[in-house]
């Protein structure tokens, strides 16, 4: 969970640094002398944030791979598990030759209330 949160933070950081770098290097814009340091620092910060993001993605990938490797070999594949869950929930499609249950009748509503004012 911490890795996922860290990935979200670094993803936001990448976005911020990209936006800042794009603003400082937009077409037709000539940066001032003091902004050259800002451009360099933003580029470096962007590279660091992208590297951190890739590292967190690798960590998540390794956790998923480790869980798959630790799963028992006789465990049913995910497709069969999903089919079993659907069957248990009662949403399974009916077998051929069976008709689905008829829809429930709608509730009976009384006569409409008289409308105020004259009718035309």
C-alpha positions as CSV (number, residue, x, y, z in Angstrom):
1,X,0.0,0.0,0.0
2,X,2.9,2.4,0.8
3,X,4.5,1.6,-2.6
4,X,1.2,2.5,-4.4
5,X,0.9,5.7,-2.5
6,X,4.5,6.6,-3.2
7,X,3.9,5.9,-6.9
8,X,0.9,8.3,-6.9
9,X,3.0,11.0,-5.3
10,X,5.9,10.6,-7.8
11,X,3.4,10.6,-10.7
12,X,2.0,13.9,-9.5
13,X,5.6,15.2,-9.1
14,X,6.4,14.2,-12.7
15,X,3.4,16.0,-13.9
16,X,4.3,19.2,-12.0
17,X,7.9,19.2,-13.2
18,X,6.7,18.5,-16.8
19,X,4.3,21.4,-16.7
20,X,6.9,23.7,-15.2
21,X,9.4,22.7,-17.9
22,X,6.9,23.2,-20.6
23,X,6.0,26.6,-19.3
24,X,9.7,27.7,-19.2
25,X,10.4,26.3,-22.7
26,X,7.2,27.1,-24.6
27,X,7.5,28.0,-28.3
28,X,8.3,31.7,-28.9
29,X,9.3,32.3,-25.3
30,X,12.8,33.5,-24.6
31,X,13.8,32.8,-21.0
32,X,15.6,35.3,-19.0
33,X,19.1,34.6,-17.8
34,X,18.0,33.7,-14.3
35,X,15.4,31.3,-15.7
36,X,18.1,29.1,-17.2
37,X,18.9,27.7,-13.7
38,X,15.2,27.0,-13.3
39,X,15.0,25.1,-16.5
40,X,18.1,23.0,-15.6
41,X,16.7,22.3,-12.1
42,X,13.3,21.4,-13.4
43,X,14.8,19.0,-16.0
44,X,16.9,17.3,-13.3
45,X,14.0,17.1,-10.9
46,X,11.8,15.6,-13.7
47,X,14.4,12.9,-14.4
48,X,14.7,12.1,-10.7
49,X,10.9,11.9,-10.4
50,X,10.6,9.7,-13.5
51,X,13.3,7.3,-12.1
52,X,11.5,7.1,-8.7
53,X,8.3,6.4,-10.5
54,X,9.9,3.6,-12.5
55,X,11.4,2.1,-9.4
56,X,8.0,2.0,-7.6
57,X,6.5,0.4,-10.7
58,X,9.1,-2.3,-10.6
59,X,8.5,-2.8,-6.9
60,X,4.8,-3.3,-7.5
61,X,5.5,-5.7,-10.4
62,X,7.9,-7.8,-8.2
63,X,5.2,-8.0,-5.4
64,X,2.6,-9.2,-7.9
65,X,5.1,-11.8,-9.4
66,X,6.0,-13.0,-5.9
67,X,2.4,-13.5,-5.1
68,X,1.8,-15.4,-8.3
69,X,4.8,-17.6,-7.6
70,X,3.7,-18.3,-4.1
71,X,0.2,-19.4,-5.1
72,X,-0.4,-23.2,-4.9
73,X,-0.2,-25.0,-8.2
74,X,-3.5,-26.7,-7.7
75,X,-5.4,-23.4,-7.4
76,X,-8.0,-22.8,-10.1
77,X,-7.1,-20.3,-12.8
78,X,-8.7,-16.8,-12.5
79,X,-11.2,-17.5,-15.2
80,X,-12.7,-20.5,-13.4
81,X,-12.8,-18.5,-10.2
82,X,-14.7,-15.7,-11.9
83,X,-17.1,-18.2,-13.4
84,X,-17.7,-19.8,-10.0
85,X,-18.3,-16.4,-8.5
86,X,-20.9,-15.6,-11.1
87,X,-22.6,-18.9,-10.7
88,X,-22.8,-18.4,-6.9
89,X,-24.2,-14.9,-7.3
90,X,-27.2,-16.2,-9.3
91,X,-26.3,-14.1,-12.4
92,X,-25.3,-17.1,-14.4
93,X,-27.0,-17.5,-17.8
94,X,-29.7,-20.1,-17.9
95,X,-29.0,-23.5,-19.4
96,X,-30.4,-24.2,-22.9
97,X,-34.0,-25.3,-22.8
98,X,-34.7,-23.4,-19.6
99,X,-36.7,-20.2,-19.8
100,X,-35.9,-17.4,-17.5
101,X,-38.2,-16.5,-14.6
102,X,-41.1,-14.2,-15.7
103,X,-40.7,-10.6,-14.6
104,X,-42.5,-9.6,-11.5
105,X,-45.8,-7.8,-12.1
106,X,-45.6,-4.0,-11.5
107,X,-47.3,-2.6,-8.4
108,X,-50.9,-1.5,-8.8
109,X,-51.3,2.2,-8.6
110,X,-54.6,3.8,-7.4
111,X,-56.5,6.3,-9.5
112,X,-54.7,9.6,-10.1
113,X,-55.4,12.4,-7.7
114,X,-57.7,15.1,-9.1
115,X,-55.8,17.9,-10.7
116,X,-56.4,21.4,-9.4
117,X,-58.3,23.7,-11.7
118,X,-60.7,23.0,-14.6
119,X,-59.9,20.4,-17.3
120,X,-60.1,21.1,-20.9
